[in-house]
């Protein structure tokens, strides 16, 4: 199981960063659904971490309903 590395995601532009967070969130959801206790535990931790990062980076615009238009804001 490969560990989550935030350093690579921080270097990305807003559109790619949003996509990577979504990818890792989906991965965490699949891990939580696993039958293995260690995988479920890591999945819960990963999901919590990804959701915290999302709030940190996109929280201000997601409160207004613009989180899906991050690429438009980043390109402007």
PQR file with spaces between the fields and no chain letter, atoms N, CA, C, O and H, PARSE charges and radii, in Angstrom:
ATOM       1  N    UNK     1       0.850   -1.162    0.000 -0.4000 1.5000
ATOM       2  CA   UNK     1       0.000    0.000    0.000 -0.0000 2.0000
ATOM       3  C    UNK     1       0.906    1.239    0.000  0.5500 1.7000
ATOM       4  O    UNK     1       1.745    1.412    0.884 -0.5500 1.4000
ATOM       5  N    UNK     2       0.719    2.080   -0.995 -0.4000 1.5000
ATOM       6  CA   UNK     2       1.516    3.290   -1.132 -0.0000 2.0000
ATOM       7  C    UNK     2       0.954    4.392   -0.231  0.5500 1.7000
ATOM       8  O    UNK     2      -0.257    4.613   -0.198 -0.5500 1.4000
ATOM       9  H    UNK     2       0.038    1.939   -1.713  0.4000 1.0000
ATOM      10  N    UNK     3       1.821    5.069    0.486 -0.4000 1.5000
ATOM      11  CA   UNK     3       1.403    6.109    1.415 -0.0000 2.0000
ATOM      12  C    UNK     3       1.033    7.386    0.682  0.5500 1.7000
ATOM      13  O    UNK     3       1.549    7.663   -0.400 -0.5500 1.4000
ATOM      14  H    UNK     3       2.805    4.889    0.459  0.4000 1.0000
ATOM      15  N    UNK     4       0.143    8.158    1.273 -0.4000 1.5000
ATOM      16  CA   UNK     4      -0.311    9.431    0.728 -0.0000 2.0000
ATOM      17  C    UNK     4       0.788   10.474    0.910  0.5500 1.7000
ATOM      18  O    UNK     4       1.278   10.677    2.020 -0.5500 1.4000
ATOM      19  H    UNK     4      -0.277    7.933    2.152  0.4000 1.0000
ATOM      20  N    UNK     5       1.177   11.140   -0.190 -0.4000 1.5000
ATOM      21  CA   UNK     5       2.242   12.135   -0.136 -0.0000 2.0000
ATOM      22  C    UNK     5       1.691   13.490   -0.565  0.5500 1.7000
ATOM      23  O    UNK     5       1.353   13.688   -1.732 -0.5500 1.4000
ATOM      24  H    UNK     5       0.779   10.975   -1.092  0.4000 1.0000
ATOM      25  N    UNK     6       1.605   14.400    0.360 -0.4000 1.5000
ATOM      26  CA   UNK     6       1.032   15.722    0.107 -0.0000 2.0000
ATOM      27  C    UNK     6       1.972   16.600   -0.705  0.5500 1.7000
ATOM      28  O    UNK     6       1.510   17.514   -1.387 -0.5500 1.4000
ATOM      29  H    UNK     6       1.880   14.239    1.308  0.4000 1.0000
ATOM      30  N    UNK     7       3.269   16.352   -0.653 -0.4000 1.5000
ATOM      31  CA   UNK     7       4.234   17.239   -1.310 -0.0000 2.0000
ATOM      32  C    UNK     7       4.011   17.333   -2.811  0.5500 1.7000
ATOM      33  O    UNK     7       4.160   18.407   -3.393 -0.5500 1.4000
ATOM      34  H    UNK     7       3.645   15.610   -0.098  0.4000 1.0000
ATOM      35  N    UNK     8       3.658   16.229   -3.436 -0.4000 1.5000
ATOM      36  CA   UNK     8       3.415   16.238   -4.878 -0.0000 2.0000
ATOM      37  C    UNK     8       2.151   17.017   -5.221  0.5500 1.7000
ATOM      38  O    UNK     8       2.106   17.711   -6.237 -0.5500 1.4000
ATOM      39  H    UNK     8       3.537   15.357   -2.963  0.4000 1.0000
ATOM      40  N    UNK     9       1.135   16.908   -4.390 -0.4000 1.5000
ATOM      41  CA   UNK     9      -0.141   17.568   -4.663 -0.0000 2.0000
ATOM      42  C    UNK     9      -0.028   19.079   -4.471  0.5500 1.7000
ATOM      43  O    UNK     9      -0.658   19.843   -5.202 -0.5500 1.4000
ATOM      44  H    UNK     9       1.172   16.345   -3.565  0.4000 1.0000
ATOM      45  N    UNK    10       0.758   19.509   -3.510 -0.4000 1.5000
ATOM      46  CA   UNK    10       0.912   20.948   -3.263 -0.0000 2.0000
ATOM      47  C    UNK    10       1.504   21.679   -4.459  0.5500 1.7000
ATOM      48  O    UNK    10       1.228   22.862   -4.657 -0.5500 1.4000
ATOM      49  H    UNK    10       1.271   18.889   -2.916  0.4000 1.0000
ATOM      50  N    UNK    11       2.312   20.995   -5.255 -0.4000 1.5000
ATOM      51  CA   UNK    11       2.969   21.619   -6.397 -0.0000 2.0000
ATOM      52  C    UNK    11       2.047   21.791   -7.599  0.5500 1.7000
ATOM      53  O    UNK    11       2.388   22.502   -8.544 -0.5500 1.4000
ATOM      54  H    UNK    11       2.536   20.034   -5.093  0.4000 1.0000
ATOM      55  N    UNK    12       0.896   21.152   -7.572 -0.4000 1.5000
ATOM      56  CA   UNK    12      -0.005   21.174   -8.725 -0.0000 2.0000
ATOM      57  C    UNK    12      -0.831   22.458   -8.779  0.5500 1.7000
ATOM      58  O    UNK    12      -1.002   23.150   -7.776 -0.5500 1.4000
ATOM      59  H    UNK    12       0.619   20.574   -6.804  0.4000 1.0000
ATOM      60  N    UNK    13      -1.338   22.755   -9.977 -0.4000 1.5000
ATOM      61  CA   UNK    13      -2.270   23.864  -10.146 -0.0000 2.0000
ATOM      62  C    UNK    13      -3.615   23.470   -9.536  0.5500 1.7000
ATOM      63  O    UNK    13      -3.826   22.309   -9.188 -0.5500 1.4000
ATOM      64  H    UNK    13      -1.199   22.193  -10.791  0.4000 1.0000
ATOM      65  N    UNK    14      -4.511   24.428   -9.409 -0.4000 1.5000
ATOM      66  CA   UNK    14      -5.780   24.191   -8.716 -0.0000 2.0000
ATOM      67  C    UNK    14      -6.594   23.080   -9.369  0.5500 1.7000
ATOM      68  O    UNK    14      -7.165   22.252   -8.659 -0.5500 1.4000
ATOM      69  H    UNK    14      -4.340   25.371   -9.691  0.4000 1.0000
ATOM      70  N    UNK    15      -6.666   23.036  -10.689 -0.4000 1.5000
ATOM      71  CA   UNK    15      -7.464   22.014  -11.373 -0.0000 2.0000
ATOM      72  C    UNK    15      -6.914   20.614  -11.096  0.5500 1.7000
ATOM      73  O    UNK    15      -7.667   19.699  -10.762 -0.5500 1.4000
ATOM      74  H    UNK    15      -6.202   23.708  -11.266  0.4000 1.0000
ATOM      75  N    UNK    16      -5.613   20.458  -11.234 -0.4000 1.5000
ATOM      76  CA   UNK    16      -5.008   19.145  -10.989 -0.0000 2.0000
ATOM      77  C    UNK    16      -5.076   18.777   -9.511  0.5500 1.7000
ATOM      78  O    UNK    16      -5.260   17.610   -9.166 -0.5500 1.4000
ATOM      79  H    UNK    16      -5.001   21.201  -11.505  0.4000 1.0000
ATOM      80  N    UNK    17      -4.927   19.771   -8.642 -0.4000 1.5000
ATOM      81  CA   UNK    17      -4.996   19.520   -7.201 -0.0000 2.0000
ATOM      82  C    UNK    17      -6.376   19.001   -6.819  0.5500 1.7000
ATOM      83  O    UNK    17      -6.494   18.054   -6.041 -0.5500 1.4000
ATOM      84  H    UNK    17      -4.777   20.719   -8.922  0.4000 1.0000
ATOM      85  N    UNK    18      -7.416   19.618   -7.365 -0.4000 1.5000
ATOM      86  CA   UNK    18      -8.781   19.185   -7.099 -0.0000 2.0000
ATOM      87  C    UNK    18      -8.986   17.752   -7.589  0.5500 1.7000
ATOM      88  O    UNK    18      -9.596   16.935   -6.899 -0.5500 1.4000
ATOM      89  H    UNK    18      -7.319   20.387   -7.997  0.4000 1.0000
ATOM      90  N    UNK    19      -8.474   17.453   -8.780 -0.4000 1.5000
ATOM      91  CA   UNK    19      -8.595   16.105   -9.331 -0.0000 2.0000
ATOM      92  C    UNK    19      -7.872   15.068   -8.496  0.5500 1.7000
ATOM      93  O    UNK    19      -8.394   13.977   -8.270 -0.5500 1.4000
ATOM      94  H    UNK    19      -7.978   18.116   -9.341  0.4000 1.0000
ATOM      95  N    UNK    20      -6.676   15.397   -8.035 -0.4000 1.5000
ATOM      96  CA   UNK    20      -5.910   14.464   -7.196 -0.0000 2.0000
ATOM      97  C    UNK    20      -6.610   14.208   -5.867  0.5500 1.7000
ATOM      98  O    UNK    20      -6.657   13.073   -5.393 -0.5500 1.4000
ATOM      99  H    UNK    20      -6.252   16.283   -8.219  0.4000 1.0000
ATOM     100  N    UNK    21      -7.151   15.258   -5.271 -0.4000 1.5000
ATOM     101  CA   UNK    21      -7.871   15.063   -4.012 -0.0000 2.0000
ATOM     102  C    UNK    21      -9.082   14.167   -4.217  0.5500 1.7000
ATOM     103  O    UNK    21      -9.379   13.309   -3.386 -0.5500 1.4000
ATOM     104  H    UNK    21      -7.113   16.180   -5.656  0.4000 1.0000
ATOM     105  N    UNK    22      -9.779   14.371   -5.329 -0.4000 1.5000
ATOM     106  CA   UNK    22     -10.930   13.519   -5.617 -0.0000 2.0000
ATOM     107  C    UNK    22     -10.487   12.079   -5.825  0.5500 1.7000
ATOM     108  O    UNK    22     -11.146   11.163   -5.335 -0.5500 1.4000
ATOM     109  H    UNK    22      -9.538   15.068   -6.005  0.4000 1.0000
ATOM     110  N    UNK    23      -9.395   11.855   -6.535 -0.4000 1.5000
ATOM     111  CA   UNK    23      -8.872   10.504   -6.763 -0.0000 2.0000
ATOM     112  C    UNK    23      -8.554    9.823   -5.432  0.5500 1.7000
ATOM     113  O    UNK    23      -8.917    8.664   -5.228 -0.5500 1.4000
ATOM     114  H    UNK    23      -8.859   12.599   -6.934  0.4000 1.0000
ATOM     115  N    UNK    24      -7.884   10.529   -4.532 -0.4000 1.5000
ATOM     116  CA   UNK    24      -7.519    9.935   -3.244 -0.0000 2.0000
ATOM     117  C    UNK    24      -8.737    9.729   -2.352  0.5500 1.7000
ATOM     118  O    UNK    24      -8.777    8.782   -1.565 -0.5500 1.4000
ATOM     119  H    UNK    24      -7.590   11.471   -4.698  0.4000 1.0000
ATOM     120  N    UNK    25      -9.734   10.610   -2.468 -0.4000 1.5000
ATOM     121  CA   UNK    25     -10.958   10.428   -1.703 -0.0000 2.0000
ATOM     122  C    UNK    25     -11.680    9.158   -2.140  0.5500 1.7000
ATOM     123  O    UNK    25     -12.159    8.395   -1.301 -0.5500 1.4000
ATOM     124  H    UNK    25      -9.702   11.379   -3.107  0.4000 1.0000
ATOM     125  N    UNK    26     -11.759    8.928   -3.458 -0.4000 1.5000
ATOM     126  CA   UNK    26     -12.382    7.701   -3.978 -0.0000 2.0000
ATOM     127  C    UNK    26     -11.593    6.465   -3.540  0.5500 1.7000
ATOM     128  O    UNK    26     -12.178    5.435   -3.204 -0.5500 1.4000
ATOM     129  H    UNK    26     -11.370    9.547   -4.139  0.4000 1.0000
ATOM     130  N    UNK    27     -10.281    6.574   -3.547 -0.4000 1.5000
ATOM     131  CA   UNK    27      -9.436    5.470   -3.100 -0.0000 2.0000
ATOM     132  C    UNK    27      -9.716    5.159   -1.622  0.5500 1.7000
ATOM     133  O    UNK    27      -9.789    3.993   -1.234 -0.5500 1.4000
ATOM     134  H    UNK    27      -9.806    7.410   -3.821  0.4000 1.0000
ATOM     135  N    UNK    28      -9.868    6.192   -0.813 -0.4000 1.5000
ATOM     136  CA   UNK    28     -10.173    5.999    0.609 -0.0000 2.0000
ATOM     137  C    UNK    28     -11.531    5.331    0.790  0.5500 1.7000
ATOM     138  O    UNK    28     -11.688    4.479    1.664 -0.5500 1.4000
ATOM     139  H    UNK    28      -9.808    7.139   -1.128  0.4000 1.0000
ATOM     140  N    UNK    29     -12.512    5.708   -0.028 -0.4000 1.5000
ATOM     141  CA   UNK    29     -13.827    5.080    0.043 -0.0000 2.0000
ATOM     142  C    UNK    29     -13.740    3.582   -0.252  0.5500 1.7000
ATOM     143  O    UNK    29     -14.384    2.777    0.421 -0.5500 1.4000
ATOM     144  H    UNK    29     -12.384    6.400   -0.739  0.4000 1.0000
ATOM     145  N    UNK    30     -12.956    3.216   -1.241 -0.4000 1.5000
ATOM     146  CA   UNK    30     -12.790    1.788   -1.563 -0.0000 2.0000
ATOM     147  C    UNK    30     -12.069    1.058   -0.441  0.5500 1.7000
ATOM     148  O    UNK    30     -12.386   -0.095   -0.146 -0.5500 1.4000
ATOM     149  H    UNK    30     -12.433    3.870   -1.787  0.4000 1.0000
ATOM     150  N    UNK    31     -11.099    1.721    0.188 -0.4000 1.5000
ATOM     151  CA   UNK    31     -10.371    1.089    1.286 -0.0000 2.0000
ATOM     152  C    UNK    31     -11.284    0.882    2.498  0.5500 1.7000
ATOM     153  O    UNK    31     -11.187   -0.139    3.179 -0.5500 1.4000
ATOM     154  H    UNK    31     -10.842    2.657   -0.052  0.4000 1.0000
ATOM     155  N    UNK    32     -12.148    1.825    2.763 -0.4000 1.5000
ATOM     156  CA   UNK    32     -13.075    1.705    3.890 -0.0000 2.0000
ATOM     157  C    UNK    32     -14.019    0.524    3.687  0.5500 1.7000
ATOM     158  O    UNK    32     -14.443   -0.103    4.657 -0.5500 1.4000
ATOM     159  H    UNK    32     -12.227    2.655    2.210  0.4000 1.0000
ATOM     160  N    UNK    33     -14.347    0.220    2.448 -0.4000 1.5000
ATOM     161  CA   UNK    33     -15.246   -0.882    2.134 -0.0000 2.0000
ATOM     162  C    UNK    33     -14.551   -2.246    2.166  0.5500 1.7000
ATOM     163  O    UNK    33     -15.195   -3.274    1.953 -0.5500 1.4000
ATOM     164  H    UNK    33     -14.003    0.730    1.659  0.4000 1.0000
ATOM     165  N    UNK    34     -13.252   -2.262    2.428 -0.4000 1.5000
ATOM     166  CA   UNK    34     -12.480   -3.505    2.434 -0.0000 2.0000
ATOM     167  C    UNK    34     -12.832   -4.373    3.647  0.5500 1.7000
ATOM     168  O    UNK    34     -13.401   -3.894    4.629 -0.5500 1.4000
ATOM     169  H    UNK    34     -12.729   -1.428    2.600  0.4000 1.0000
ATOM     170  N    UNK    35     -12.485   -5.646    3.557 -0.4000 1.5000
ATOM     171  CA   UNK    35     -12.693   -6.570    4.670 -0.0000 2.0000
ATOM     172  C    UNK    35     -11.497   -6.621    5.617  0.5500 1.7000
ATOM     173  O    UNK    35     -11.586   -7.207    6.695 -0.5500 1.4000
ATOM     174  H    UNK    35     -12.024   -6.035    2.759  0.4000 1.0000
ATOM     175  N    UNK    36     -10.385   -6.015    5.225 -0.4000 1.5000
ATOM     176  CA   UNK    36      -9.181   -6.045    6.046 -0.0000 2.0000
ATOM     177  C    UNK    36      -9.162   -4.867    7.019  0.5500 1.7000
ATOM     178  O    UNK    36      -9.267   -3.720    6.585 -0.5500 1.4000
ATOM     179  H    UNK    36     -10.312   -5.538    4.349  0.4000 1.0000
ATOM     180  N    UNK    37      -9.033   -5.119    8.312 -0.4000 1.5000
ATOM     181  CA   UNK    37      -9.102   -4.040    9.310 -0.0000 2.0000
ATOM     182  C    UNK    37      -8.032   -2.961    9.125  0.5500 1.7000
ATOM     183  O    UNK    37      -8.322   -1.775    9.284 -0.5500 1.4000
ATOM     184  H    UNK    37      -8.948   -6.052    8.664  0.4000 1.0000
ATOM     185  N    UNK    38      -6.807   -3.356    8.794 -0.4000 1.5000
ATOM     186  CA   UNK    38      -5.745   -2.364    8.608 -0.0000 2.0000
ATOM     187  C    UNK    38      -6.018   -1.463    7.418  0.5500 1.7000
ATOM     188  O    UNK    38      -5.747   -0.264    7.469 -0.5500 1.4000
ATOM     189  H    UNK    38      -6.571   -4.320    8.665  0.4000 1.0000
ATOM     190  N    UNK    39      -6.549   -2.027    6.356 -0.4000 1.5000
ATOM     191  CA   UNK    39      -6.871   -1.244    5.164 -0.0000 2.0000
ATOM     192  C    UNK    39      -8.027   -0.297    5.464  0.5500 1.7000
ATOM     193  O    UNK    39      -8.003    0.858    5.038 -0.5500 1.4000
ATOM     194  H    UNK    39      -6.769   -3.002    6.314  0.4000 1.0000
ATOM     195  N    UNK    40      -9.032   -0.766    6.187 -0.4000 1.5000
ATOM     196  CA   UNK    40     -10.156    0.101    6.571 -0.0000 2.0000
ATOM     197  C    UNK    40      -9.679    1.263    7.433  0.5500 1.7000
ATOM     198  O    UNK    40     -10.106    2.402    7.246 -0.5500 1.4000
ATOM     199  H    UNK    40      -9.051   -1.704    6.533  0.4000 1.0000
ATOM     200  N    UNK    41      -8.790    0.967    8.379 -0.4000 1.5000
ATOM     201  CA   UNK    41      -8.270    2.005    9.270 -0.0000 2.0000
ATOM     202  C    UNK    41      -7.497    3.054    8.478  0.5500 1.7000
ATOM     203  O    UNK    41      -7.689    4.253    8.681 -0.5500 1.4000
ATOM     204  H    UNK    41      -8.442    0.042    8.532  0.4000 1.0000
ATOM     205  N    UNK    42      -6.619    2.604    7.573 -0.4000 1.5000
ATOM     206  CA   UNK    42      -5.865    3.558    6.758 -0.0000 2.0000
ATOM     207  C    UNK    42      -6.801    4.342    5.842  0.5500 1.7000
ATOM     208  O    UNK    42      -6.571    5.528    5.600 -0.5500 1.4000
ATOM     209  H    UNK    42      -6.462    1.630    7.408  0.4000 1.0000
ATOM     210  N    UNK    43      -7.842    3.707    5.332 -0.4000 1.5000
ATOM     211  CA   UNK    43      -8.807    4.385    4.487 -0.0000 2.0000
ATOM     212  C    UNK    43      -9.533    5.500    5.223  0.5500 1.7000
ATOM     213  O    UNK    43      -9.753    6.577    4.669 -0.5500 1.4000
ATOM     214  H    UNK    43      -8.028    2.744    5.528  0.4000 1.0000
ATOM     215  N    UNK    44      -9.906    5.241    6.480 -0.4000 1.5000
ATOM     216  CA   UNK    44     -10.565    6.285    7.274 -0.0000 2.0000
ATOM     217  C    UNK    44      -9.625    7.457    7.530  0.5500 1.7000
ATOM     218  O    UNK    44     -10.035    8.617    7.472 -0.5500 1.4000
ATOM     219  H    UNK    44      -9.728    4.366    6.930  0.4000 1.0000
ATOM     220  N    UNK    45      -8.361    7.146    7.815 -0.4000 1.5000
ATOM     221  CA   UNK    45      -7.373    8.210    8.033 -0.0000 2.0000
ATOM     222  C    UNK    45      -7.133    9.007    6.755  0.5500 1.7000
ATOM     223  O    UNK    45      -7.045   10.234    6.786 -0.5500 1.4000
ATOM     224  H    UNK    45      -8.028    6.204    7.862  0.4000 1.0000
ATOM     225  N    UNK    46      -7.029    8.309    5.648 -0.4000 1.5000
ATOM     226  CA   UNK    46      -6.807    8.974    4.366 -0.0000 2.0000
ATOM     227  C    UNK    46      -7.988    9.871    4.015  0.5500 1.7000
ATOM     228  O    UNK    46      -7.795   11.000    3.565 -0.5500 1.4000
ATOM     229  H    UNK    46      -7.100    7.312    5.623  0.4000 1.0000
ATOM     230  N    UNK    47      -9.193    9.386    4.214 -0.4000 1.5000
ATOM     231  CA   UNK    47     -10.375   10.188    3.904 -0.0000 2.0000
ATOM     232  C    UNK    47     -10.430   11.441    4.763  0.5500 1.7000
ATOM     233  O    UNK    47     -10.741   12.523    4.264 -0.5500 1.4000
ATOM     234  H    UNK    47      -9.350    8.468    4.580  0.4000 1.0000
ATOM     235  N    UNK    48     -10.133   11.305    6.042 -0.4000 1.5000
ATOM     236  CA   UNK    48     -10.118   12.455    6.936 -0.0000 2.0000
ATOM     237  C    UNK    48      -9.076   13.476    6.491  0.5500 1.7000
ATOM     238  O    UNK    48      -9.332   14.680    6.506 -0.5500 1.4000
ATOM     239  H    UNK    48      -9.880   10.426    6.447  0.4000 1.0000
ATOM     240  N    UNK    49      -7.915   12.997    6.102 -0.4000 1.5000
ATOM     241  CA   UNK    49      -6.833   13.883    5.655 -0.0000 2.0000
ATOM     242  C    UNK    49      -7.200   14.610    4.361  0.5500 1.7000
ATOM     243  O    UNK    49      -6.972   15.813    4.235 -0.5500 1.4000
ATOM     244  H    UNK    49      -7.706   12.019    6.091  0.4000 1.0000
ATOM     245  N    UNK    50      -7.763   13.884    3.410 -0.4000 1.5000
ATOM     246  CA   UNK    50      -8.145   14.478    2.131 -0.0000 2.0000
ATOM     247  C    UNK    50      -9.257   15.497    2.324  0.5500 1.7000
ATOM     248  O    UNK    50      -9.227   16.561    1.705 -0.5500 1.4000
ATOM     249  H    UNK    50      -7.948   12.907    3.512  0.4000 1.0000
ATOM     250  N    UNK    51     -10.235   15.197    3.167 -0.4000 1.5000
ATOM     251  CA   UNK    51     -11.309   16.152    3.417 -0.0000 2.0000
ATOM     252  C    UNK    51     -10.793   17.395    4.126  0.5500 1.7000
ATOM     253  O    UNK    51     -11.284   18.494    3.868 -0.5500 1.4000
ATOM     254  H    UNK    51     -10.260   14.332    3.670  0.4000 1.0000
ATOM     255  N    UNK    52      -9.819   17.248    5.008 -0.4000 1.5000
ATOM     256  CA   UNK    52      -9.224   18.402    5.670 -0.0000 2.0000
ATOM     257  C    UNK    52      -8.488   19.270    4.645  0.5500 1.7000
ATOM     258  O    UNK    52      -8.608   20.495    4.670 -0.5500 1.4000
ATOM     259  H    UNK    52      -9.420   16.356    5.217  0.4000 1.0000
ATOM     260  N    UNK    53      -7.735   18.647    3.755 -0.4000 1.5000
ATOM     261  CA   UNK    53      -7.025   19.403    2.720 -0.0000 2.0000
ATOM     262  C    UNK    53      -7.997   20.119    1.799  0.5500 1.7000
ATOM     263  O    UNK    53      -7.753   21.259    1.404 -0.5500 1.4000
ATOM     264  H    UNK    53      -7.638   17.652    3.734  0.4000 1.0000
ATOM     265  N    UNK    54      -9.094   19.462    1.453 -0.4000 1.5000
ATOM     266  CA   UNK    54     -10.099   20.098    0.600 -0.0000 2.0000
ATOM     267  C    UNK    54     -10.663   21.349    1.281  0.5500 1.7000
ATOM     268  O    UNK    54     -10.777   22.403    0.655 -0.5500 1.4000
ATOM     269  H    UNK    54      -9.292   18.536    1.773  0.4000 1.0000
ATOM     270  N    UNK    55     -11.013   21.227    2.561 -0.4000 1.5000
ATOM     271  CA   UNK    55     -11.518   22.394    3.297 -0.0000 2.0000
ATOM     272  C    UNK    55     -10.485   23.504    3.355  0.5500 1.7000
ATOM     273  O    UNK    55     -10.818   24.682    3.229 -0.5500 1.4000
ATOM     274  H    UNK    55     -10.920   20.371    3.069  0.4000 1.0000
ATOM     275  N    UNK    56      -9.230   23.122    3.546 -0.4000 1.5000
ATOM     276  CA   UNK    56      -8.148   24.096    3.645 -0.0000 2.0000
ATOM     277  C    UNK    56      -7.952   24.854    2.329  0.5500 1.7000
ATOM     278  O    UNK    56      -7.808   26.077    2.335 -0.5500 1.4000
ATOM     279  H    UNK    56      -8.960   22.164    3.648  0.4000 1.0000
ATOM     280  N    UNK    57      -7.946   24.139    1.211 -0.4000 1.5000
ATOM     281  CA   UNK    57      -7.622   24.751   -0.080 -0.0000 2.0000
ATOM     282  C    UNK    57      -8.832   25.329   -0.791  0.5500 1.7000
ATOM     283  O    UNK    57      -8.736   26.384   -1.417 -0.5500 1.4000
ATOM     284  H    UNK    57      -8.064   23.146    1.206  0.4000 1.0000
ATOM     285  N    UNK    58      -9.968   24.654   -0.704 -0.4000 1.5000
ATOM     286  CA   UNK    58     -11.134   25.053   -1.475 -0.0000 2.0000
ATOM     287  C    UNK    58     -12.316   25.447   -0.605  0.5500 1.7000
ATOM     288  O    UNK    58     -13.419   25.623   -1.123 -0.5500 1.4000
ATOM     289  H    UNK    58     -10.046   23.797   -0.195  0.4000 1.0000
ATOM     290  N    UNK    59     -12.127   25.588    0.663 -0.4000 1.5000
ATOM     291  CA   UNK    59     -13.225   25.853    1.579 -0.0000 2.0000
ATOM     292  C    UNK    59     -13.967   27.148    1.317  0.5500 1.7000
ATOM     293  O    UNK    59     -15.197   27.176    1.366 -0.5500 1.4000
ATOM     294  H    UNK    59     -11.231   25.445    1.083  0.4000 1.0000
ATOM     295  N    UNK    60     -13.241   28.220    1.038 -0.4000 1.5000
ATOM     296  CA   UNK    60     -13.883   29.519    0.837 -0.0000 2.0000
ATOM     297  C    UNK    60     -14.791   29.511   -0.384  0.5500 1.7000
ATOM     298  O    UNK    60     -15.888   30.069   -0.347 -0.5500 1.4000
ATOM     299  H    UNK    60     -12.242   28.197    0.999  0.4000 1.0000
ATOM     300  N    UNK    61     -14.342   28.886   -1.462 -0.4000 1.5000
ATOM     301  CA   UNK    61     -15.173   28.884   -2.667 -0.0000 2.0000
ATOM     302  C    UNK    61     -16.211   27.774   -2.637  0.5500 1.7000
ATOM     303  O    UNK    61     -17.245   27.887   -3.296 -0.5500 1.4000
ATOM     304  H    UNK    61     -13.451   28.433   -1.492  0.4000 1.0000
ATOM     305  N    UNK    62     -15.962   26.706   -1.890 -0.4000 1.5000
ATOM     306  CA   UNK    62     -16.960   25.643   -1.836 -0.0000 2.0000
ATOM     307  C    UNK    62     -18.176   26.071   -1.020  0.5500 1.7000
ATOM     308  O    UNK    62     -19.276   25.567   -1.249 -0.5500 1.4000
ATOM     309  H    UNK    62     -15.122   26.614   -1.355  0.4000 1.0000
ATOM     310  N    UNK    63     -18.001   26.984   -0.080 -0.4000 1.5000
ATOM     311  CA   UNK    63     -19.133   27.495    0.692 -0.0000 2.0000
ATOM     312  C    UNK    63     -20.094   28.278   -0.191  0.5500 1.7000
ATOM     313  O    UNK    63     -21.288   28.355    0.097 -0.5500 1.4000
ATOM     314  H    UNK    63     -17.108   27.393    0.106  0.4000 1.0000
ATOM     315  N    UNK    64     -19.573   28.855   -1.260 -0.4000 1.5000
ATOM     316  CA   UNK    64     -20.407   29.618   -2.182 -0.0000 2.0000
ATOM     317  C    UNK    64     -20.917   28.759   -3.334  0.5500 1.7000
ATOM     318  O    UNK    64     -21.679   29.240   -4.173 -0.5500 1.4000
ATOM     319  H    UNK    64     -18.603   28.792   -1.493  0.4000 1.0000
ATOM     320  N    UNK    65     -20.505   27.493   -3.383 -0.4000 1.5000
ATOM     321  CA   UNK    65     -20.983   26.598   -4.426 -0.0000 2.0000
ATOM     322  C    UNK    65     -20.148   26.616   -5.687  0.5500 1.7000
ATOM     323  O    UNK    65     -20.606   26.152   -6.731 -0.5500 1.4000
ATOM     324  H    UNK    65     -19.887   27.102   -2.702  0.4000 1.0000
ATOM     325  N    UNK    66     -18.934   27.141   -5.619 -0.4000 1.5000
ATOM     326  CA   UNK    66     -18.099   27.246   -6.808 -0.0000 2.0000
ATOM     327  C    UNK    66     -16.971   26.221   -6.852  0.5500 1.7000
ATOM     328  O    UNK    66     -16.063   26.360   -7.671 -0.5500 1.4000
ATOM     329  H    UNK    66     -18.562   27.518   -4.771  0.4000 1.0000
ATOM     330  N    UNK    67     -16.997   25.220   -6.018 -0.4000 1.5000
ATOM     331  CA   UNK    67     -15.871   24.289   -5.933 -0.0000 2.0000
ATOM     332  C    UNK    67     -15.642   23.537   -7.231  0.5500 1.7000
ATOM     333  O    UNK    67     -14.503   23.181   -7.531 -0.5500 1.4000
ATOM     334  H    UNK    67     -17.735   25.107   -5.353  0.4000 1.0000
ATOM     335  N    UNK    68     -16.666   23.287   -7.999 -0.4000 1.5000
ATOM     336  CA   UNK    68     -16.480   22.561   -9.251 -0.0000 2.0000
ATOM     337  C    UNK    68     -15.925   23.455  -10.342  0.5500 1.7000
ATOM     338  O    UNK    68     -15.470   22.956  -11.371 -0.5500 1.4000
ATOM     339  H    UNK    68     -17.592   23.576   -7.755  0.4000 1.0000
ATOM     340  N    UNK    69     -15.952   24.771  -10.139 -0.4000 1.5000
ATOM     341  CA   UNK    69     -15.429   25.703  -11.131 -0.0000 2.0000
ATOM     342  C    UNK    69     -14.045   26.215  -10.761  0.5500 1.7000
ATOM     343  O    UNK    69     -13.671   27.321  -11.151 -0.5500 1.4000
ATOM     344  H    UNK    69     -16.321   25.175   -9.303  0.4000 1.0000
ATOM     345  N    UNK    70     -13.289   25.432  -10.021 -0.4000 1.5000
ATOM     346  CA   UNK    70     -11.965   25.846   -9.581 -0.0000 2.0000
ATOM     347  C    UNK    70     -11.071   26.128  -10.777  0.5500 1.7000
ATOM     348  O    UNK    70     -10.263   27.057  -10.735 -0.5500 1.4000
ATOM     349  H    UNK    70     -13.593   24.534   -9.705  0.4000 1.0000
ATOM     350  N    UNK    71     -11.197   25.354  -11.833 -0.4000 1.5000
ATOM     351  CA   UNK    71     -10.343   25.551  -12.996 -0.0000 2.0000
ATOM     352  C    UNK    71     -10.601   26.910  -13.630  0.5500 1.7000
ATOM     353  O    UNK    71      -9.672   27.542  -14.133 -0.5500 1.4000
ATOM     354  H    UNK    71     -11.853   24.600  -11.867  0.4000 1.0000
ATOM     355  N    UNK    72     -11.815   27.355  -13.614 -0.4000 1.5000
ATOM     356  CA   UNK    72     -12.137   28.663  -14.184 -0.0000 2.0000
ATOM     357  C    UNK    72     -11.489   29.760  -13.364  0.5500 1.7000
ATOM     358  O    UNK    72     -10.944   30.711  -13.924 -0.5500 1.4000
ATOM     359  H    UNK    72     -12.570   26.841  -13.205  0.4000 1.0000
ATOM     360  N    UNK    73     -11.539   29.642  -12.039 -0.4000 1.5000
ATOM     361  CA   UNK    73     -10.926   30.650  -11.181 -0.0000 2.0000
ATOM     362  C    UNK    73      -9.412   30.631  -11.300  0.5500 1.7000
ATOM     363  O    UNK    73      -8.776   31.685  -11.260 -0.5500 1.4000
ATOM     364  H    UNK    73     -11.982   28.870  -11.584  0.4000 1.0000
ATOM     365  N    UNK    74      -8.826   29.454  -11.446 -0.4000 1.5000
ATOM     366  CA   UNK    74      -7.372   29.352  -11.531 -0.0000 2.0000
ATOM     367  C    UNK    74      -6.867   29.888  -12.865  0.5500 1.7000
ATOM     368  O    UNK    74      -5.776   30.454  -12.935 -0.5500 1.4000
ATOM     369  H    UNK    74      -9.343   28.598  -11.479  0.4000 1.0000
ATOM     370  N    UNK    75      -7.648   29.715  -13.912 -0.4000 1.5000
ATOM     371  CA   UNK    75      -7.227   30.151  -15.240 -0.0000 2.0000
ATOM     372  C    UNK    75      -7.379   31.661  -15.421  0.5500 1.7000
ATOM     373  O    UNK    75      -6.696   32.257  -16.254 -0.5500 1.4000
ATOM     374  H    UNK    75      -8.534   29.255  -13.855  0.4000 1.0000
ATOM     375  N    UNK    76      -8.259   32.270  -14.658 -0.4000 1.5000
ATOM     376  CA   UNK    76      -8.526   33.706  -14.824 -0.0000 2.0000
ATOM     377  C    UNK    76      -7.408   34.566  -14.335  0.5500 1.7000
ATOM     378  O    UNK    76      -7.493   35.791  -14.411 -0.5500 1.4000
ATOM     379  H    UNK    76      -8.814   31.786  -13.982  0.4000 1.0000
